[in-house]
Structure formats: C-alpha cells, structure tokens
C-alpha cells in the first residue's frame, strides 16, 4: 500500500473515532432519566438502589457539569410595624391602608420565653417567632380574598408577591393539596437565577379565601470562594437512595416528583453564614431532602 494513502486512511480513521467519542460525551451530559451516566454499571447501581429504597423516579434529572460557589447570607433586619402595614396594604379590601401609620400598630403580646411575638392592626395579626419566621393572617371580619377558584390560586399568590416590596424576589415553586378545601402555594427566594430554598414563602389558601401566609427571608450578599464542580444529579440521587430509610411494603410506592438545584441551609442565629448549593429531592409524600452538591452528604 502507498505510504501517503496509508497516512490518509489513518487520519480519517482517527477523525471518525474522535467525532464518535465527542458525541458520546455530549450525550452523557444531556438531561433525562437515563442519559446522565454513560456507564452501564453505574446506571445499574442506581436502579438497584432506588428499587431497594422503594423509590420511583417520576421526573427528569437536570443537566450536570455546573460549577458553583457558596453564597454568603445575612439575617433580614426589619421593623414589624412596617411589615404589617405593607401586608395590610396588599390585602385590605379598601383604601384605608394608604392612610395607615406605624404608630397605629398595637403590640398585643411580648412575653419572655414565649415562642413568638404578636402584633395587631385592625383585624390583622403578625406573628414573629424567635428564628425570624413571620406569619400573617386575618383574625376577623370578611375573608381576605373573595370568589377565588382553585385554578386561580397560584396566579393570585404570584400577584400578591408583586404588590409587597420585600416579596418581589420570590418565585413560584410548587403547590400541594392539604385537604379537599385547602392548598399551600409555595414560593422560594431567588438569587442570581437560583432558588434560595432557605428563604421561603407559603400561602395557605382555601377555595374561596387566603387563610394566611408564612415566610422567612434572608439577605444574600454575594458568592464566596472559588467555583467548584458540583456532583452530577445522578450521583446525588444514588447517595440519597442508599441512605433513604423506608419500608416500601408499609408506605407503598414513593415517587420522586421533583429534583432541582438551588441553595439551602438551616436557620442560624448568626450575623452571617455560608450556604452551599444543594440538589433538592421532593417526594410525593410531601417529604423534602437536600443533598449537598459538593460533598453528596444529606443536609439536616
């Protein structure tokens, strides 16, 4: 065979091989339930772990290959009088709220050792517990919202967020039906395009009224430290399946209905702290778990 011809054949052979290998890498990084491994033994291990734990994956896994850093957060400092007036202005049925002043808010309970402090303005109450979780509700008179249908609840909750300055950066997360009459519409705080699961907002809504809202807010400052490659969602799911404690025969079929990337930590009594990226796993039994996206350890 001619030497130059042999070189040409080898060049084309290596070119085709490289194209094939690159295409396989790109396919492995795609989303979906089964396209994340590329290695049959790992896929088999995940399937076996899910089966052993009695878990069924009912959602697609996100893409992997993202690099992130921690987020530095601080507690949200607020004046209860200003919060209750902003909330009152969004929920009141008339224009009286535009004339309300902070001096009109009456503190009705502040006892050392109690779990919360309560404030009242007309028929509204604001409760603040020691960790900074805020609950707002109407205690008497007519319902907060009238003639709402079930399919409108999420949109109404979203519009209410847009009316309240300190809730504008909350985005819709998911809804859950509690009873035949009540639904909880959940929002999470947003930072730089990522959900900050540590900052949350819950609307408890009946078919024809908003019962109350409960929220916790943080002040995110910036990303800190060098960006690091996070573990693939498939790896996080495998770690979770291996430690998930369940009795499938007793609990029945447990489905994984949500799998998403965000930031989460417990509430701390501190001036500032760092929050890691997490893979959040949401089950159809209302259980939620957070797997550290750097270490693969289950967050408390």
Secondary structure in CASP SS format (residue, H / E / C, confidence):
PFRMAT SS
TARGET T0000
AUTHOR 0000-0000-0000
METHOD secondary structure of the structure
MODEL  1
X C 1.00
X C 1.00
X H 1.00
X H 1.00
X H 1.00
X H 1.00
X H 1.00
X H 1.00
X H 1.00
X H 1.00
X H 1.00
X H 1.00
X H 1.00
X H 1.00
X H 1.00
X H 1.00
X H 1.00
X H 1.00
X H 1.00
X H 1.00
X H 1.00
X H 1.00
X H 1.00
X H 1.00
X H 1.00
X H 1.00
X H 1.00
X H 1.00
X C 1.00
X C 1.00
X C 1.00
X C 1.00
X C 1.00
X C 1.00
X C 1.00
X C 1.00
X C 1.00
X C 1.00
X C 1.00
X H 1.00
X H 1.00
X H 1.00
X H 1.00
X H 1.00
X H 1.00
X H 1.00
X H 1.00
X H 1.00
X H 1.00
X H 1.00
X H 1.00
X H 1.00
X H 1.00
X C 1.00
X E 1.00
X E 1.00
X E 1.00
X C 1.00
X C 1.00
X C 1.00
X C 1.00
X C 1.00
X C 1.00
X C 1.00
X C 1.00
X C 1.00
X E 1.00
X E 1.00
X E 1.00
X E 1.00
X E 1.00
X E 1.00
X E 1.00
X E 1.00
X E 1.00
X C 1.00
X C 1.00
X C 1.00
X C 1.00
X H 1.00
X H 1.00
X H 1.00
X H 1.00
X H 1.00
X H 1.00
X H 1.00
X H 1.00
X H 1.00
X H 1.00
X H 1.00
X H 1.00
X C 1.00
X C 1.00
X C 1.00
X C 1.00
X H 1.00
X H 1.00
X H 1.00
X H 1.00
X C 1.00
X C 1.00
X H 1.00
X H 1.00
X H 1.00
X C 1.00
X E 1.00
X E 1.00
X E 1.00
X E 1.00
X C 1.00
X C 1.00
X C 1.00
X C 1.00
X C 1.00
X C 1.00
X E 1.00
X E 1.00
X E 1.00
X E 1.00
X E 1.00
X E 1.00
X C 1.00
X C 1.00
X E 1.00
X E 1.00
X E 1.00
X E 1.00
X E 1.00
X E 1.00
X C 1.00
X C 1.00
X C 1.00
X C 1.00
X E 1.00
X E 1.00
X E 1.00
X E 1.00
X E 1.00
X C 1.00
X C 1.00
X C 1.00
X C 1.00
X C 1.00
X C 1.00
X C 1.00
X C 1.00
X C 1.00
X C 1.00
X C 1.00
X H 1.00
X H 1.00
X H 1.00
X H 1.00
X H 1.00
X H 1.00
X H 1.00
X H 1.00
X H 1.00
X H 1.00
X H 1.00
X H 1.00
X H 1.00
X H 1.00
X C 1.00
X H 1.00
X H 1.00
X H 1.00
X C 1.00
X C 1.00
X E 1.00
X E 1.00
X E 1.00
X E 1.00
X E 1.00
X E 1.00
X E 1.00
X E 1.00
X C 1.00
X C 1.00
X C 1.00
X C 1.00
X E 1.00
X E 1.00
X E 1.00
X E 1.00
X E 1.00
X E 1.00
X E 1.00
X E 1.00
X E 1.00
X E 1.00
X C 1.00
X C 1.00
X E 1.00
X E 1.00
X E 1.00
X E 1.00
X E 1.00
X E 1.00
X E 1.00
X E 1.00
X E 1.00
X E 1.00
X E 1.00
X E 1.00
X E 1.00
X C 1.00
X C 1.00
X C 1.00
X E 1.00
X E 1.00
X E 1.00
X E 1.00
X E 1.00
X E 1.00
X E 1.00
X C 1.00
X E 1.00
X E 1.00
X E 1.00
X E 1.00
X E 1.00
X E 1.00
X E 1.00
X E 1.00
X E 1.00
X E 1.00
X E 1.00
X E 1.00
X C 1.00
X C 1.00
X C 1.00
X H 1.00
X H 1.00
X H 1.00
X H 1.00
X H 1.00
X H 1.00
X H 1.00
X H 1.00
X H 1.00
X H 1.00
X H 1.00
X C 1.00
X C 1.00
X C 1.00
X C 1.00
X H 1.00
X H 1.00
X H 1.00
X H 1.00
X C 1.00
X C 1.00
X E 1.00
X E 1.00
X E 1.00
X E 1.00
X E 1.00
X E 1.00
X E 1.00
X E 1.00
X E 1.00
X E 1.00
X E 1.00
X C 1.00
X C 1.00
X C 1.00
X C 1.00
X C 1.00
X C 1.00
X C 1.00
X E 1.00
X E 1.00
X E 1.00
X E 1.00
X E 1.00
X E 1.00
X E 1.00
X E 1.00
X E 1.00
X E 1.00
X E 1.00
X E 1.00
X C 1.00
X C 1.00
X C 1.00
X C 1.00
X E 1.00
X E 1.00
X E 1.00
X E 1.00
X E 1.00
X C 1.00
X C 1.00
X C 1.00
X C 1.00
X C 1.00
X E 1.00
X C 1.00
X C 1.00
END
